[in-house]
Amino acid sequence: MREVQLTLFDDNPEYDAFLDKFEAKKTTDDCYTPANVFEAVAAWVAGEYGVDRERFVRPFWPDGDYEVFDYPEGCVVVDNPPFSIRAQIVAFYRRKGIAFFLFSPALTLLTRYDDLTHIAVGADIVYENGANVPTSFVTNLEPGVILRTAPELYDAIDRANRANLAGIRKQVPRYTYPDEVVTAAIVQRWTSYGVRYSLRREDAMFIRGLDAQRSEGKSIFGGGYLLTTRAARARAEAERLALEERERERETRWRLSARELAWSAGRSPRGSGA
């Protein structure tokens, strides 16, 4: 497979701004995962990929060195790495052939790597240092799929994390895109509505922005994928399902009482009261 030489966050002012909003004692490298959140993630990984929990390893801890960690044969790294060096961590695991499932900041989830799966969850996680970070995941456990939703994972994290949620995520400028473009934020929204979606790597090309945006000095926050016509149809269907679910959530559905049901049945052509 062709190797692409780059870092995950090269030429990415959005990620720089993301880092800047943390105080000195709340850097993204200090986002230690609450135990209940990690357990929710680990349980989903084990069930989704059929991996024995005994094979999971966590090489990231304060002052630890993941490069000299003793990785057993057939292990899977399931952990929250320092976000600032995620690029070199992923490159190391790819080079060594080590399986991994890593936490990732949601807004800068997408990469140009064509052998990774980007799991757009976007669940708020209040980490142990108090930082509230919308979080997604990147893995090499799912060959062939470059981007997908994971509604059950979102729900599991949300349940585990609900008591720790503090505040509302900072909003970024909202744009709408044609069906031929998909972003992490869009797919994360589908995840929250329970929509199942996956994107094959052969149907996607990583982009930083559209030509129309560049002419106005704009870009896609965190990057996106330009889709083939086939993939654009699937994207449109996922969006339709998400909109339907959103509308259902907004509706108040009144129900008939037992008395009203009885009256209705009695007045029907088959009822005794007809």
C-alpha positions as CSV (number, residue, x, y, z in Angstrom):
1,M,0.0,0.0,0.0
2,R,1.3,3.5,-0.9
3,E,2.6,5.3,2.2
4,V,1.6,8.9,2.6
5,Q,4.2,11.0,4.4
6,L,2.4,13.6,6.5
7,T,1.3,14.3,10.1
8,L,-2.3,14.1,11.1
9,F,-2.3,17.7,12.1
10,D,0.1,19.3,9.6
11,D,-1.0,22.7,8.3
12,N,-4.0,22.6,10.6
13,P,-4.8,26.0,12.3
14,E,-8.1,24.6,13.6
15,Y,-6.2,22.1,15.8
16,D,-3.8,24.8,17.0
17,A,-6.8,26.8,18.0
18,F,-8.3,23.8,19.7
19,L,-5.1,23.4,21.8
20,D,-5.0,27.1,22.7
21,K,-8.3,27.0,24.5
22,F,-6.9,24.8,27.2
23,E,-5.1,26.3,30.2
24,A,-1.6,25.2,31.1
25,K,-2.9,22.6,33.5
26,K,-5.6,21.4,31.1
27,T,-3.7,20.5,27.9
28,T,-5.1,17.8,25.7
29,D,-2.1,15.7,26.6
30,D,-3.4,15.6,30.2
31,C,-6.8,14.3,29.2
32,Y,-6.8,11.2,31.4
33,T,-9.9,9.1,30.8
34,P,-12.3,8.4,33.6
35,A,-12.5,4.7,34.3
36,N,-16.2,4.3,33.6
37,V,-15.8,6.0,30.2
38,F,-12.8,3.8,29.3
39,E,-14.8,0.7,30.3
40,A,-17.7,1.7,28.1
41,V,-15.3,2.1,25.1
42,A,-13.4,-1.1,25.8
43,A,-16.6,-3.1,26.1
44,W,-17.8,-1.8,22.7
45,V,-14.5,-2.5,21.0
46,A,-14.5,-6.1,22.4
47,G,-18.0,-6.7,21.2
48,E,-17.8,-4.9,17.9
49,Y,-14.5,-6.5,16.7
50,G,-14.7,-9.8,18.6
51,V,-11.4,-9.0,20.5
52,D,-10.7,-10.6,23.8
53,R,-10.4,-7.9,26.5
54,E,-7.3,-9.8,27.8
55,R,-5.5,-8.7,24.6
56,F,-6.0,-4.9,25.3
57,V,-3.0,-2.9,26.4
58,R,-2.7,0.7,27.6
59,P,0.8,2.1,27.0
60,F,0.0,5.7,27.8
61,W,0.5,7.1,31.3
62,P,2.4,10.1,32.7
63,D,6.1,10.0,31.9
64,G,5.6,6.7,30.1
65,D,7.3,5.8,26.7
66,Y,5.0,4.0,24.4
67,E,7.8,3.1,22.0
68,V,9.6,0.9,24.6
69,F,6.4,-0.6,26.0
70,D,6.3,-4.4,25.8
71,Y,3.6,-5.1,23.2
72,P,2.6,-8.8,23.4
73,E,2.0,-10.7,20.2
74,G,-1.6,-10.1,19.0
75,C,-2.3,-7.3,21.4
76,V,-4.6,-4.3,20.7
77,V,-3.9,-0.8,22.0
78,V,-7.1,0.7,23.3
79,D,-6.2,3.9,24.9
80,N,-6.3,7.7,25.0
81,P,-2.9,9.0,23.6
82,P,-1.4,12.5,24.0
83,F,-3.3,14.3,21.2
84,S,-0.3,16.5,20.3
85,I,1.8,13.5,19.2
86,R,-1.0,11.3,17.8
87,A,0.5,11.5,14.3
88,Q,3.8,9.9,15.4
89,I,2.0,7.4,17.5
90,V,-0.2,6.3,14.6
91,A,2.9,6.2,12.3
92,F,4.7,4.0,14.9
93,Y,1.9,1.5,15.2
94,R,1.4,1.3,11.4
95,R,5.1,0.7,11.0
96,K,5.2,-2.0,13.7
97,G,1.9,-3.7,12.6
98,I,0.3,-3.1,16.0
99,A,-3.5,-3.1,16.1
100,F,-5.0,0.0,17.8
101,F,-8.2,1.8,18.7
102,L,-7.3,5.4,19.8
103,F,-9.3,8.3,21.2
104,S,-9.2,11.4,19.0
105,P,-10.4,15.0,19.2
106,A,-13.7,14.9,17.3
107,L,-13.3,18.1,15.2
108,T,-9.9,17.1,13.8
109,L,-10.7,13.4,13.4
110,L,-10.3,13.0,9.6
111,T,-6.9,12.3,8.1
112,R,-5.4,11.5,4.7
113,Y,-4.4,7.9,5.8
114,D,-6.2,5.5,3.6
115,D,-5.7,2.5,5.8
116,L,-7.4,3.9,8.9
117,T,-11.1,3.9,10.0
118,H,-12.4,7.2,11.4
119,I,-15.2,6.5,13.8
120,A,-17.2,9.7,14.1
121,V,-18.8,9.6,17.5
122,G,-18.4,13.2,18.8
123,A,-19.4,12.3,22.3
124,D,-18.6,14.8,25.1
125,I,-16.1,13.4,27.6
126,V,-15.2,15.3,30.7
127,Y,-11.7,14.1,31.3
128,E,-10.1,13.8,34.8
129,N,-8.4,17.2,34.4
130,G,-11.8,18.8,33.9
131,A,-11.4,19.4,30.1
132,N,-14.6,18.8,28.2
133,V,-13.6,17.4,24.8
134,P,-15.9,16.1,22.0
135,T,-14.2,12.8,21.3
136,S,-14.2,10.4,18.4
137,F,-11.9,7.4,17.5
138,V,-9.4,6.2,14.9
139,T,-8.5,2.5,14.4
140,N,-6.9,0.0,12.1
141,L,-9.3,-2.8,13.1
142,E,-11.7,-2.3,10.3
143,P,-10.0,-2.6,6.9
144,G,-11.8,-1.1,3.9
145,V,-14.0,1.4,5.9
146,I,-12.6,4.9,6.1
147,L,-15.4,6.6,8.0
148,R,-18.4,5.3,9.9
149,T,-20.9,6.0,12.6
150,A,-21.2,4.1,15.9
151,P,-24.5,4.8,17.6
152,E,-24.1,2.2,20.3
153,L,-20.7,3.5,21.2
154,Y,-22.1,7.1,21.4
155,D,-24.8,5.9,23.7
156,A,-22.4,3.9,25.9
157,I,-20.1,6.9,26.4
158,D,-23.0,9.3,26.9
159,R,-24.4,7.1,29.7
160,A,-21.1,6.7,31.4
161,N,-20.2,10.4,31.1
162,R,-23.5,12.1,31.7
163,A,-22.8,12.9,35.3
164,N,-19.5,14.5,34.4
165,L,-20.7,16.6,31.5
166,A,-20.1,20.3,32.2
167,G,-21.0,23.1,29.9
168,I,-21.9,23.1,26.3
169,R,-19.4,22.6,23.5
170,K,-18.1,25.7,21.8
171,Q,-19.9,26.1,18.5
172,V,-18.0,26.6,15.3
173,P,-19.3,28.3,12.2
174,R,-22.1,26.1,10.6
175,Y,-22.0,25.5,6.9
176,T,-24.1,23.2,4.7
177,Y,-22.4,21.1,2.1
178,P,-23.6,19.2,-1.0
179,D,-24.2,15.5,-0.9
180,E,-20.7,15.0,-2.5
181,V,-19.0,16.2,0.7
182,V,-19.0,14.7,4.2
183,T,-17.3,15.9,7.4
184,A,-16.7,14.4,10.8
185,A,-19.2,16.8,12.3
186,I,-21.9,15.6,9.9
187,V,-21.3,11.9,10.6
188,Q,-21.1,12.5,14.3
189,R,-24.6,14.0,14.2
190,W,-25.8,10.9,12.4
191,T,-24.3,8.8,15.1
192,S,-26.2,10.7,17.8
193,Y,-29.5,9.9,15.9
194,G,-28.7,6.2,15.6
195,V,-28.1,6.2,11.9
196,R,-25.9,3.4,10.6
197,Y,-23.4,4.6,7.9
198,S,-20.0,3.6,6.6
199,L,-17.8,5.0,3.7
200,R,-15.4,2.9,1.7
201,R,-12.0,4.4,1.1
202,E,-12.2,4.0,-2.7
203,D,-15.2,6.3,-2.6
204,A,-13.5,9.2,-0.8
205,M,-10.8,11.8,-1.3
206,F,-9.6,13.9,1.7
207,I,-10.0,17.7,1.2
208,R,-9.3,20.7,3.3
209,G,-12.0,22.8,1.6
210,L,-14.0,23.4,-1.6
211,D,-12.8,25.7,-4.4
212,A,-15.8,28.0,-3.6
213,Q,-14.6,28.3,0.0
214,R,-10.9,29.0,-0.9
215,S,-12.0,32.0,-3.0
216,E,-13.5,33.5,0.2
217,G,-10.6,32.4,2.5
218,K,-12.7,29.7,4.1
219,S,-12.2,26.0,4.6
220,I,-13.8,22.8,6.0
221,F,-13.2,22.8,9.8
222,G,-11.1,19.7,10.4
223,G,-11.2,18.7,6.7
224,G,-13.6,16.4,4.9
225,Y,-14.0,13.9,2.2
226,L,-15.1,14.5,-1.4
227,L,-17.4,11.6,-2.4
228,T,-18.1,9.6,-5.6
229,T,-21.6,9.8,-7.0
230,R,-22.4,6.4,-5.5
231,A,-21.2,7.4,-2.0
232,A,-23.1,10.7,-2.3
233,R,-26.4,8.9,-2.7
234,A,-25.6,6.9,0.5
235,R,-24.7,10.2,2.3
236,A,-28.0,11.7,1.2
237,E,-29.9,8.8,2.6
238,A,-28.1,8.9,5.9
239,E,-29.0,12.6,6.1
240,R,-32.6,11.9,5.4
241,L,-32.8,9.3,8.1
242,A,-31.1,11.7,10.6
243,L,-33.6,14.5,9.8
244,E,-36.5,12.1,10.2
245,E,-35.2,11.0,13.6
246,R,-34.7,14.7,14.7
247,E,-38.3,15.5,13.7
248,R,-39.6,12.5,15.7
249,E,-37.7,13.7,18.8
250,R,-39.4,17.1,18.5
251,E,-42.9,15.6,18.2
252,T,-45.2,15.1,21.2
253,R,-47.2,12.0,20.4
254,W,-50.4,11.7,22.4
255,R,-52.0,8.3,23.0
256,L,-55.5,7.2,23.5
257,S,-56.7,6.1,26.9
258,A,-58.2,2.7,27.5
259,R,-61.7,4.3,27.6
260,E,-61.1,6.0,24.3
261,L,-59.7,2.9,22.7
262,A,-62.7,1.0,23.8
263,W,-65.1,3.6,22.4
264,S,-63.2,3.6,19.1
265,A,-63.3,-0.2,18.8
266,G,-66.9,-0.2,19.7
267,R,-67.7,2.3,16.9
268,S,-65.7,0.5,14.2
269,P,-67.6,-1.5,11.6
270,R,-66.7,-4.7,13.4
271,G,-67.6,-3.5,16.8
272,S,-70.8,-4.2,18.6
273,G,-71.6,-0.5,18.8
274,A,-71.5,0.0,15.0
